[in-house]
Amino acid sequence: MKKILLGSTALAVGGLMAAPAMAADPIKMGVGGYYQFYALAGSIESNYALNGSSIQYKGIQFIQEGEIHFIGQSKMDNGTTIGVRVELEGWNPAVNSGSSAGANATNSANRQIDEAYLFAFGDWGRVEFGAKDDAPYVMYYGTPSALLGFGFVQHNSSFSWTNPVANSNNKAAFHISAMTLDAQYQDVNRINYYTPRFFGLQVGVGYAPKINYSSGGPAGNGLATGPGSNTGGVCGFNDATTANGCPTNDYTWQDALSIGANYLNKFGDVAVAAYVGYSYMNFVPGLQPLGSAANLATGANLTSWKQFAAGLQFSVAGFTVGGSYIWDNNGTGANYYTGVDNDTRAYSLGVMYETGPWQVSLAGTLSYNDNGNGSQSLLSVVSGSSATVSNAAATSAAAFGTNQNTGALAFGTETATKVELGANYAIGPGVKLTGGAIYNNLGGPSNLVAGQSWAALLGMDFRF
């Protein structure tokens, strides 16, 4: 879990604007980072299409994920520290030449830089500029987890051991592992500011001019956003990118503003951590009216994106008990015909115990989506591949009819649950043995959004 720890001193006016002191030491770069490896053994439920074809999943898998961080900073004579941080991915993201993998999709040229940003801090607070998680995302406190790399903040590689087809189409699935704010569009170019901590309270705000989240949602919506998956020369995508010019009428979300606060204090032997955050950004349609911002066959439509999250932790005698709540409208409005929204609400609760080099936790999440746009059905699996076929309805009669082969939608709540048992043991400085078990259950009204999975995990976590 990422944290920003700032001093509790009063605000110093003009700290950043003072002339740089030439006597200060030049910036010196350091190297840090982490690496994680897991072996998993378990089961992922198969996907069975209506025509009898299916996708089967292997019950054993090895996964790895890591980053190398280059960090340099220098303290000015006026007390302000200025620096830069660049994060190099230690793994290759999957190549994706399509447009269905969301903000984390890559084009044929794999991206290897995660975050890259400038920062400055002092008695006046902290500011960050560049490809960086927004302030409320970082300030999260909530459900604890000892299963390193998993938990409830979001695994950096988005690995979850869920049924891949159901995970891509179930609108409730994302938030079983992402209880903090704005996890879908983390590292876009933005500016953050964090106040100093006053009497335990700290406030953070973030602003990004544009969010190019390249997905209109699950199959069947008939919606699309932006120019494609991380198209070169286009602004607003995740990770460190640059572009000449930033179009405004290309079906994207813009002027993303987020605000969050956390409160840290101790009352006797009991430590308390509380968190709250809210974000809002406008949706701006493109040149073709209703071309992708709305679908008149299904009634699906895109709108301003709003999220609200809150969390609370209590710690005493080695035990930490915490919980979280998040509401997310997914940038999607209530369906034109059903009148039902597509909001996701998720609740998580967990307990962790720490003693000496040991941490052990048990936690879970319940997430559900009102599914006003309905769920498509899995019709077939392309022979010799794991590609799935599901038809989008061409007319309202087809969408709200009964023939699944022509795109009839199934209505009812989509749900997702996760139960996680985790443990880690520090066997040396920066080296931990970690493992546990995980169970996921995705459900809903069609075979495209449902699937169970479980696994036992054993791995290593390195910090350097």
Secondary structure as GFF3:
##gff-version 3
##sequence-region A 1 464
A	DSSP	beta_strand	28	44	.	.	.	ID=ss1
A	DSSP	beta_strand	47	48	.	.	.	ID=ss2
A	DSSP	beta_strand	54	55	.	.	.	ID=ss3
A	DSSP	beta_strand	60	75	.	.	.	ID=ss4
A	DSSP	beta_strand	81	89	.	.	.	ID=ss5
A	DSSP	three_ten_helix	102	104	.	.	.	ID=ss6
A	DSSP	beta_strand	113	122	.	.	.	ID=ss7
A	DSSP	beta_strand	125	131	.	.	.	ID=ss8
A	DSSP	alpha_helix	135	138	.	.	.	ID=ss9
A	DSSP	alpha_helix	164	169	.	.	.	ID=ss10
A	DSSP	three_ten_helix	174	176	.	.	.	ID=ss11
A	DSSP	beta_strand	189	194	.	.	.	ID=ss12
A	DSSP	beta_strand	201	211	.	.	.	ID=ss13
A	DSSP	beta_strand	252	267	.	.	.	ID=ss14
A	DSSP	beta_strand	270	284	.	.	.	ID=ss15
A	DSSP	beta_strand	305	316	.	.	.	ID=ss16
A	DSSP	beta_strand	319	328	.	.	.	ID=ss17
A	DSSP	beta_strand	344	355	.	.	.	ID=ss18
A	DSSP	beta_strand	358	369	.	.	.	ID=ss19
A	DSSP	beta_strand	380	381	.	.	.	ID=ss20
A	DSSP	beta_strand	388	389	.	.	.	ID=ss21
A	DSSP	alpha_helix	396	399	.	.	.	ID=ss22
A	DSSP	three_ten_helix	404	406	.	.	.	ID=ss23
A	DSSP	beta_strand	414	428	.	.	.	ID=ss24
A	DSSP	beta_strand	431	443	.	.	.	ID=ss25
A	DSSP	beta_strand	451	463	.	.	.	ID=ss26
###
